[in-house]
Amino acid sequence: MIESSVSYRYYICDMKYYPALLSLLLISLISCNDKAVKEESKPLSMKTYVSDSLHVSFSYPENWDVRINGSHLGIFEALKDSTDKFEENIVMWTEDMPLGISDSLYSKAAVTELKIKNPGLDVHVLPVKKLGENTFYPFEFNFANADSTRFFIKGYTLVKDKRGYNFSCTSASSQAEVHSSLFETILSSVKPL
């Protein structure tokens, strides 16, 4: 009889501690989750770049690299680790036009030129998007390299006076969702000069 009352008492004591343990576990999970949210929401440290030749300025993450190749300017994300094989990037270029045309017409011409040069591409024209002080005309498509590496490309066009601005944002397909908002953060800072 003593043995059963002892085990009964332990059982009752254990039951009293379960809610306390459950509460501690819940509090620690919530605190870990809050820490992860705070780390994700840490603001990016940005630099500003001004290009006189492209007549544009923009801000970009300080750990990205600016590279100029002829009339094209690119900003490239540094590789994260040894498994990262692609530097996500935005490549931009401008076109001076003999006469002013509308943003929508310029965007249609850019998409048409892309389809003529690459007939197999399935290009999706997206709704007009306001980013920062500018209204962009976006489109997107997927692309596979000869080695079957898949990429997601999102293009944006913009017209200011008689100058057309083109932005090609490229990421590995597996990173497309992560980089889409970052690309748009960068494009929000674009200022035609």
N, C-alpha and C positions, 0 to 999 in steps of 0.2 A: 504494500500500500504506500509506503514511503516513496518507493521508486516511481510509482505512477504520479504521485503528487509533485515530485521533483521535476519529472519530464513535463507535466502539465504547466508548472510554474515557468520553466524555460520557454515553452511554447508561447505562453502569454507574454513574457518579456520580449521574445523575438518579435512578436506581432507589434509590440509598441515601438520597436526600433525600425521596422520596415518603412513606415511613413516618413520617419526622419531620414533614413537612407535615400528613399525615393526623392524627398525634397532636396537633399544635398546634391544628388545626381542631376536633378532638373536645374538647379541653380548653376551648377558648373557647366552644363550644356548651354544654357542661355548666355552665360558669361563668355564662353568660347565663341558662340555665334556672334555676340556683340563685337568681340575683338576682330573677328573675320570681316564683319561689315565695316568697321572703322578702318581696317587696313585697305579694303577695296576702295573706300571713298576718299582715300588720301589724295589730295589734288596733285596733278602732274606738274612737274617743274618744266616750264616752257622757255624756249629761246625765240627771238624774233629774227627773221631773215628778210632782207630787202634785195630784190633783184631789179636793177635798173634796165637790164636788157629785156626782161620779160614784163616789166612795168607792173610788178606785184610785190606785196609784202604779206607775210603770214607768220604764225607762231607754230612751233613744232616741239615735241618732247626733247629735252636736252640730251637724252641718250641716243637720239637718232642722228644720222649722218647726212649732210647735204652733199650731193654730187652733181656736177654739171657735165653734160655730154652734148656738145654743139649747142643747138637751140632748145634742148630739153634740160630741165632741172628736176632732179629726183631727191626725195628724202627717204632714207632707208632705216628701218628698225634694226638695231643690233641683234645678232643671234643670241638667244637666251642661254643655251647650253649646247653640249655636243650632239644632242638629238635633234636640235633645231637646224633644219637644212635650208630654210628660205628666209630672206630678209623682206618682210612685208614692206610695201612702199607706196608712195604717191609720186607719179611722174607728171610734170606739168609743162605745157608749152602754149604759146600764143600765136595768133594769126592776125596780121593787119589786113583789113579788107578795104577795097577801093571805095565802097559805099556802105553805109550802115544798114544792117538787116535786123530783123527781130530775133529775140532769143530762141523762140520756138522754131523758126526757120533754120537758124544756125544749128540747133540740136538735131533736127531732122537730117540736115546735110551731113553732120558728123556720123550719125548712125548709118545713113545710106552708104557713105564712103567705107565705113567699117565692114558692112555686109558685102559690098562689091569686092573688097580686098580679101575677105574671108567668107565665102559663100556658105560654108558649113556651120557658121556660128548661129546660135539661137539667141538673138539679142532681145531683151525685154525692156521696153521703154517704161519708165516709172513716172508717177505723178511729180509735178513741179514741187521743189522743196526749198523752203526758206531756211538758210543757215547763216547766222550772224546778220550782216547787213545786206547780203546778196540773195538773189533767187536763182537757184541752179536747176538745170534740166538733167536729171539722172537717167541712166540706163545701166543694165547689168547683163553679164553672161558668164558661163563657165568655159574653161579652156583646159585641154589636156596636152601636155608636152609629148614629144616623141617617146620619152621613157615612161609615159602614162601617169606622170605626176599631175595632179589636178589642182587648178587654180580658180579662184573666184575674182572676177574683175568688175568693178563698179566705176562707170565713167560719169563725169559731171561736165556740163558746158555752161558757160556764162558769157554774156556779151556786154561790153561797156563801150559806148560810142562806136568806133569803127574797129574795135579789137575783140577778137574771140579768144576766150580762155578755155583751155582743155585740161582736165584732171583725170588721170587714170589711176585708180586705187586697186592694188593687187595684193591678195593674200592667198596662202595655201588654203584650199577648200575647207580643211579641218579647222582653220582659224578664222574663217569668214565672220562668224557671229561676234567673236571677241573684237575683231578689228573694225567692224563697220562703224561702231559708235566713236572709236578713236579717230578714224578717218574723217568723220563728220565734225568732230571737235576741231581738228586741224583746219578743215575747210571753213568752219565758222569764223576763223580769224583772218581769212583772205581779204585783202584790201587792194583792188586794182589801183594803179598809180597813173 
